Amino acid sequence: MLRASPEGKAVVSKDKTYSQLTVWLLAVRDHRDRAAFGDMFDHLAPRLKGFIIRCGARPALAEEIVQDVMLTIWRKAAMFDPHKAQASAWIYQIARNRHIDIVRKENRPVPDELGEDPGTEPDASQILALEQEALHLKQAIQQLHPDQKEMIEKAYIGDLTHQEISTQTGLPLGTVKSRIRLGLGRLRKELKGLR
């Protein structure tokens, strides 16, 4: 059982002490302690916001990331192991990764805009060509391995980041990235002669 010491540390045994942050995180992990989570939130939120802003985020975005990080901490507290990492390192890594995911999502390449005058309507041949391209793409996606198809649909149709897909599916982040990369490679190969 964790006991608070006068110095703001928690004594677990005669030879092991934890920081207050670790004590809060262990209380959340082991007992789903809402009061400890509230104390941790009050302590961490301004520090995380400052850290994320120093990483280059706008203040409003930093606040969103802090909320997301705190929710992740609540959900994933069971994964924390004080013998593998300090609580602060574990938490700041979550914040850093979430910021990187958002930056990548914002910088995702978008298709080139059509070079047409918005006032002109496409003729029948253009509509037919677009429908044929869409049909080829749909067929190519259907031919993908089911695991690759699922990841590509989640990333490009569902507009999820790789980390969000990993969290949603429970798959390691590397597996998600690998399946998307392999699926896109196969799609490029299938659609090579289309343009």
Secondary structure, DSSP 4 states (H G I P E B T S, - for coil): --EE-TTS-EEEETTEEE-HHHHHHHHHHHH--HHHHHHHHHHHHHHHHHHHHHTT--HHHHHHHHHHHHHHHHHHGGG--TTTS-HHHHHHHHHHHHHHHHHHHHT---PPPP-S-TTSPP-HHHHHHHHHHHHHHHHHHHTS-HHHHHHHIIIIIS---HHHHHHHH---HHHHHHHHHHHHHHHHHHTGGG-
